[in-house]
Amino acid sequence: QPVFLEWKDFAATASSLSVSPENLSEVVHFLNKSGSVMFYENDALLKQYIFLDPQWMLDLFCSIVSHKELIEYGILEFSKLDYIWRPPVFPQKLQPLFLSLLKKFDICFQVKSQFDQLIVIPSLLPKQRPQMAKWAPFDDSVLFELRRTFEFNFLPVSFFPRLVQRTSKLKLVELRCVWDKGMVVHLGDDNKAIFEFNPTSFTLKLQIRSNDPKNPLKNLLLDNINSMMQQPEFRNQIKQVLLPCIHCIKEHSFDPFLFSLT
């Protein structure tokens, strides 16, 4: 028995059972609501398939996170998928479909690197900031530093993984380091930023440093956050945006005065 069918094959089977094309969509929605099948009509790739076996779906979800020997610091090289997804259960040609399912449920997401596509598994990211993400205190050698603190009313657990994914796709931005509550990104040699997220207080702290007078990273990152917060699941969740006193920063204050920008 197949675990999933392409839409055209499912439609042919339904037609053989006297289900008219006009009624097929209604039948699929009924079966989907009852849990008999799984159908994702809002995804361009997934809507081409009907998924028939919940256990197979569960096995797919577990397949990535159970191969920890292939995953380093929550990151899996795309080329290693062949060791995890083996035919006939997981045909190689359908790997894009399997990845779409995992991304649909925020189990993983893809980012680009210089040498390979990488798959990030949020649940396996380091819990502590790695040593390579060390962020030096502000000093006068930095031409420009911008800090923002975003306070939110509420955010789902998918917020920060999605922010990492969106940020990694920005033009020329390189994801240097990521952990479960933070990341460091660079744009060339003169621009870098660190994000730190507190899922308990729903607070996101951003620091951007640049030795480029134009500071191209500033608008890229701030526009990316503002654009993301317009998505339905995040809309109207910004409580306030805070800006620390620049004099407090230069004095290396651990508790700088914060001005509200909202």
C-alpha positions in Angstrom: 0.0 0.0 0.0 1.5 3.4 -1.0 2.2 5.9 1.8 1.4 8.9 -0.5 0.0 9.5 -4.0 0.5 12.2 -6.6 -2.7 14.2 -7.0 -3.3 12.9 -10.5 -3.1 9.3 -9.3 -5.4 10.0 -6.3 -7.9 11.7 -8.7 -7.8 8.7 -11.0 -8.5 6.4 -8.0 -11.3 8.6 -6.8 -12.8 8.6 -10.3 -12.8 4.8 -10.4 -14.9 4.9 -7.2 -17.4 7.2 -8.9 -16.2 10.5 -7.2 -16.7 13.2 -9.8 -13.9 15.8 -10.4 -16.4 18.5 -9.1 -16.7 16.7 -5.7 -13.1 15.6 -5.4 -11.9 18.8 -3.6 -14.7 18.5 -1.0 -13.9 14.8 -0.4 -10.2 15.6 0.1 -11.0 18.3 2.6 -13.3 16.0 4.5 -10.7 13.2 4.7 -8.1 15.7 5.7 -10.2 17.1 8.5 -11.0 13.6 9.7 -7.3 12.7 9.8 -7.7 9.9 7.2 -5.3 11.7 4.8 -3.0 14.7 5.0 -3.2 17.4 2.3 -1.4 20.8 2.2 -3.1 22.9 -0.4 -1.2 26.1 0.4 2.2 24.8 -0.5 3.2 24.7 -4.2 5.0 21.4 -3.9 3.1 19.6 -1.2 -0.3 20.2 -2.8 0.7 17.9 -5.6 0.6 14.9 -3.2 -1.9 13.2 -0.9 -0.3 11.6 2.2 -2.0 8.4 3.3 0.1 7.0 6.2 0.5 9.0 9.4 3.2 6.5 10.7 5.3 7.1 7.6 5.0 10.8 8.3 6.2 10.2 11.9 9.1 8.1 10.6 10.1 10.9 8.2 10.0 13.5 11.0 12.2 11.3 13.3 14.6 10.3 10.5 16.6 13.6 10.7 16.9 14.1 14.4 17.7 10.4 15.1 20.9 10.5 13.1 22.9 12.6 15.5 26.2 11.0 14.5 25.9 12.9 11.1 24.9 16.2 12.7 27.4 18.7 14.1 26.1 21.5 16.3 22.6 21.1 14.9 23.8 21.4 11.3 23.6 18.6 8.7 25.3 18.8 5.3 22.9 18.3 2.4 25.1 15.7 0.8 24.6 13.4 3.9 20.9 13.1 3.3 21.6 10.0 1.1 22.8 8.2 4.3 19.6 9.0 6.1 16.9 8.7 3.4 17.4 5.4 1.7 15.2 3.8 -1.0 12.7 2.2 -1.3 11.1 3.9 1.8 12.6 7.3 0.9 13.4 7.5 -2.8 16.3 9.9 -3.6 14.4 11.8 -6.3 11.8 12.8 -3.7 14.2 14.4 -1.3 12.9 18.0 -2.1 9.4 16.7 -1.2 10.6 15.3 2.1 12.5 18.5 3.0 9.3 20.5 2.2 7.4 18.4 4.7 10.0 18.9 7.4 10.2 22.6 6.8 6.4 22.8 6.9 6.5 21.7 10.5 9.6 23.8 11.4 11.7 20.6 12.0 14.5 22.0 9.8 15.4 24.6 7.3 18.1 25.2 4.7 20.8 27.7 4.5 23.6 28.2 2.0 27.3 28.0 2.8 30.4 28.5 0.7 30.8 24.8 -0.1 27.4 23.0 0.4 23.8 23.5 1.2 23.3 23.1 5.0 20.3 21.9 6.9 19.7 23.4 10.3 17.8 21.4 12.9 16.6 23.9 15.6 16.0 21.3 18.2 19.6 20.1 18.0 21.4 23.5 18.0 23.8 24.2 20.9 22.1 25.5 24.1 25.0 27.8 25.0 26.7 30.4 22.8 29.7 28.8 21.1 33.2 30.1 21.8 33.4 31.2 18.1 30.5 33.6 18.7 32.4 35.6 21.3 31.5 39.3 21.0 34.1 41.8 22.3 33.0 44.9 24.3 32.5 48.1 22.4 35.7 50.2 21.9 36.7 53.3 20.0 38.1 51.3 17.1 34.6 50.5 16.0 33.4 53.2 13.6 29.7 52.5 13.9 27.6 50.5 16.4 23.9 50.2 16.4 21.8 48.4 19.1 18.1 47.6 19.2 16.1 45.7 21.7 12.7 44.4 20.4 10.1 43.5 23.1 7.2 41.4 21.9 3.8 40.6 23.5 4.1 36.9 22.4 6.0 34.8 19.9 5.6 31.1 18.8 8.6 28.8 19.2 9.1 29.0 15.4 10.0 32.7 15.5 13.8 32.5 16.0 14.4 29.6 13.6 12.5 31.4 10.9 14.4 34.6 11.6 17.7 32.7 11.2 16.4 31.2 7.9 15.3 34.6 6.5 18.5 36.3 7.6 20.7 33.6 6.0 19.0 34.3 2.7 19.8 38.0 2.6 22.0 38.9 -0.3 25.8 38.7 0.6 25.0 38.0 4.3 27.0 35.1 5.7 25.8 33.1 8.7 28.9 32.6 10.7 27.5 30.9 13.8 24.1 29.9 15.2 22.9 28.4 18.4 19.4 27.9 19.8 18.9 31.5 21.0 21.4 33.5 18.9 23.4 33.9 15.7 26.3 35.9 14.3 26.3 37.2 10.7 28.8 39.0 8.6 28.6 41.1 5.4 32.2 41.2 4.1 35.0 42.0 6.5 33.7 45.3 7.8 30.2 44.5 8.9 28.9 42.1 11.5 26.0 41.6 13.8 24.9 39.4 16.7 21.3 38.4 17.5 20.3 37.2 21.0 16.8 36.0 21.6 15.1 35.3 25.0 12.1 33.0 24.5 10.9 33.5 28.0 10.6 37.3 28.0 10.0 37.5 24.2 13.0 39.8 23.7 15.3 40.1 20.8 18.6 42.0 21.1 20.5 43.1 18.0 24.0 44.6 17.8 25.4 45.7 14.5 29.1 46.8 14.1 30.6 48.3 11.0 33.8 50.1 9.8 32.0 51.0 6.6 30.5 54.6 6.7 27.5 53.4 4.7 26.8 50.5 7.1 24.9 48.4 4.6 24.1 45.7 7.1 21.9 48.0 9.2 19.1 48.5 6.7 19.2 44.9 5.6 18.7 43.4 9.1 16.2 46.0 10.3 14.1 45.7 7.2 14.2 42.0 7.4 12.9 42.0 11.0 10.1 44.5 10.2 9.1 42.5 7.1 8.9 39.3 9.1 6.7 40.9 11.7 4.1 41.6 9.0 3.5 37.9 8.6 0.1 36.8 10.0 1.5 34.7 12.8 3.7 37.6 14.1 1.6 40.7 13.2 0.9 43.2 16.0 3.3 41.4 18.4 5.9 44.2 18.8 5.4 45.8 22.2 8.2 48.4 21.9 11.6 48.9 20.3 14.3 50.3 22.6 17.5 52.1 21.8 20.3 52.2 24.4 22.1 55.5 25.4 25.2 55.8 23.3 27.1 57.5 26.2 26.3 54.5 28.4 27.7 52.2 25.7 30.9 54.2 25.5 31.2 54.0 29.3 30.8 50.2 29.1 27.7 50.3 31.3 26.2 46.9 32.0 22.7 48.5 32.3 22.5 51.4 29.8 19.5 53.7 29.8 17.0 52.7 27.1 15.0 55.1 25.0 11.8 53.9 23.4 11.4 54.3 19.6 7.7 53.4 19.6 
